[in-house]
Amino acid sequence: MRIDAHQHFWTFDANEYGWIGEGMDVLRRDFGPRDLAPLLKSHGFDGCVAVQARQTPGETEHLLALAREHDLVRGVVGWVDLCAPDVADRLDALAGEEKLVGLRHVVQDEPDDRFVLRADFQRGIAALTGRGLVYDVLVYPRQLPHAIELVARFPEQPFVLDHVAKPPVKQRRVEPWSEHLHALARHPNATCKLSGLVTEADWAAWTPRDLFPYLDVALDAFGPERLMFGSDWPVCLLAASYARVVDAVAEWADDRLAPSEREALFGGNSARVYAM
């Protein structure tokens, strides 16, 4: 099974998606499963994981409704307020949603870099543990040390790092991001998505080889059994077409991974981690 492990759907509303700002006009329209379907088919993908792009309960409900209607949506990473006092009840209310495979909070936008270490957030992660849901970690490199501590505190909770923690591709810097990525990968409950790199590069001038040093670090840290491909469509359109994103990672993988490892990267690992 080939799975695109990270993409988004939305019905565009400037108030609902305030993060889509100036210079991002290509994203200021609706994107749904019918838009993604031909792209998946043209690259041999069987389905995708739809990831939240708003921090509202309605976002989770919207994505689950799309998943019920469209078989190509194999899993949903939604949003629940993990800091809420009644977080256990909120999670219980979603227990029957078979296609809900994980949750995510946009930690990268929190003003407190130590947000994931707050007592109320950690209470939410504790409630999540044992419920069969992954937690997707969305952070910038400066927040990685705190993410490492979070992952260490909950060894029974599976975590997936989104976008390789957004390394400074455009600036061509590797450290201290590489050191922190290796430290995170020492925890076996952490997996990493090879996604989102093109929008960390020079949107107008990047080449696949600009991404390779960062992909190499991720491979060295996590190994082929804990990496998964994600397009980050439609956000990737800021810098590249869907085809160009897939082709860039495929070119890298063809040179470094055995056929079985490539199959794992492009679907097997995500199917296992997200239990789809």
N, C-alpha and C positions, 0 to 999 in steps of 0.2 A: 504494500500500500504506500503510495506517495502522498505526503501531506505537507501543505504549506502551513507551518505552525504559528504564523503570526500575520494577521491582517485585520482590517477594520471595515465596518459598515456604518454609514450615517445618513440621516436625512438632514441636510445642512440647514442650520439656523445660527446666525452670527452670535446670538446671545448664548446659545447652548454650547457652542464650540469656540469659545473665546481664544483658545490657543492657536487657532488658524488665523494668523495675523497678516500684516503687510508683507507683500512679496510672495504670498502663498495662494495666489488666485486660482491655480490649477486644482486646489482642494475645495474651493468654495462652491460645491454642488453636491448633489446626492450620489452616493455610491452604495450599491446593493449587490446581492448574490447574482443577479442576472448580468451585472457588469463584469463580475469576476469569473463567472462560469467559463466563458470562452478562453480566458487567459489560462485558467487551470488546465482545461482540456488540451490546449495547444502545447503544453509542457508536460503532459502525461500525469498530472496530479489528480488524485481521486477525491480530494477534499481539502478542507482548511480548518483552522482554529480561528474563530472570530474573537478579537480581544477588545475590551472596553475602551472607549475614548472619551467618556463622560463619567463623572463621579456622582451618579444618581441611581437610585433603585430602578428607575424607569429604563436605564441603559441595559441592565441585566435582563429585564423583562422583554425589551425590544429585541435583543440578540437571541434570546431563547425562542421567541416567536419566529424569527427568521430561521432558526435551526430546525424548528418543527416543520416549517414549510418547505425547506430546501435541504435535500439530502447531502449536498456538498458541504454543508456546515456540519462537520463531524464533532466539533466541540466548541464550547463558549468559555472564555475567561471573563467573568463578570466583575461587578463591584458590589461590595457590601461594606457598610461603615464598621470596620473592625474595631473602632474605638468606642462604639456605642455600648452602654451598660447592658443592653439586652441582646448582645451580639449572638449568643447561643440560640436565642429564639429566632433571630433573623436567619441564621443558618439552618435551623430546623425547618423553617418555612420553605426552604429550597431543596430539601432532602430528596424529593421525588423527581427532580429535574435531571434526567439521565444524561443530557448533553452538557450540563454544567460541569466542567472539568477543573476549573480553577477560579481564583480571584486575583485582582490586582488593585493596587492603590498607586496614584501618580506621585510617588515619593520624591521624584526629581524636582517637583515644583514646591515642595514644602520648605518654608523659610528656615526651619530647624533641621540641620543636617543629621541630627541624632534622632529624628522622628521615629525611626523603626525601633529605637531602644526605649521609647516612652512606655510607661507601665500600662496605659490603656491599650495601646497598639499591641503590645506583647500579650495582653490578656486575650485579644482577638485572635492572634496567631495560635495561642494555646487552645482556644475553642475550635479552631480550624483543624488542628492535628487530630488524626484518626477519623476524619469524615470523608476521606477519599478525594480530597480536593488539593490541587497544587496551589502554591502561592507564587505568582510572577513578580519578580523584583525589578522595578524600574528606577534606576539611579544613575547619577553622573559619577565619573571616576572619583571625585572628592568624597562621595558618600559611600564608596565601597568598603572602607574599614568598618563602618557601622553595619553594613549589610553582612559582612563576614561574621561579626559578633552575633547578629540575629540568627544566622544559619547555624552557628555553633551552639546556640542556646536551645535549639529545637531539632535535635538530630533525627527525630522520627517524622518530621514534616518535610515533604518534598518541596524544593524551591527550584524555580527556573529563572535564570538571569536573562532579562530582555536586552537585546541590542548590544550584547557584549559589554554592557555598561558604558556605551557611547564614548569610546576612546577618541582622542584628538587627532583624527585622521588628516584633517586639513593642515594641521600644524606639523604633521609627520613626527609626533612625539609618541614614545612607547612607555617610558617610565614617568611616574611610579605606577601607572595603570597596570602594566604587565606584572609587577611584583604582587599587587593586590589581587589580580585575577588568579594567579597561581595560589595565593593564600586561600581564596574562596574555594577553589577547585579541590583543595585538600579535604574538604568535607564531602563525603560521598552522597549526601542528600541534595546536592546542588547540581543542576544541569544548565547548559548555556545555549541560547539561541544565536545563531549566526544571522542576524537581522539588523536592519537599521544603519548599517555602516555607510551606505551611499549618501545619506543625508548628514553624516558627520564629515564627509569629504568635501572638496570643492565642487559645488553643484554643477558648475558649467564646464569643468575641465578634468574631472577625475578619470582615471583609467582603472581597469581591474587590478593591475599590479600595485596601485596605491593601497588596495585593501589587503593584499596578501600578507604583509607583515603582521597585521592584527588577527587575521584568520590563523596564521601560523602559531601565534601566541596562544590563542584559544585552543587549538589542537594539542599543543604541548601541555597545556594546563589540564584540560578535561579529558583528553583522549577521544577517539572517534565514537565511543559508546555513550558519551554524554554531551553530544552536540546535536542540534536540530536546525534545519533550515527554516527561515521565515522571510517572506518578501517585504513585510511592512507596507504592503499595498493598502490604500492608495497614497500613503505618506511618501513612499519612495518616488512618486511621480514628480516631486520637487527636484529630483536629481537624475532620475532614470526611468525608463519604461520597465514594465514588469519583466519583459524578456531580457533586458540588459542586466537586471538584478540576478535573475536565475542563471544566466549564462556566465556571469562573473564568478559566482560561487561554484558553479559546475566546472569551470576552467581550472580553478584552484583545486577542487576535489579530485579531478581526473589525474592530476599530477602527483597527488599525495596519498590518496586513499585506495584501498583495494575495492573491488566491486561490491562486496558485501558491506563494507564500511560506508560506501556511497549510498547504498540502499538504506542503511540505518540513518544516515544524515538527512536524507530526503524523505523520511517518513517513518521508518521503523522505530527510531528512538522516541519520536513524539507520540506515536501510537502507544508505546509502552509507558512512557512517563505520565501521559494524560489518561491512560487507561481507556482508550477509545476502541 
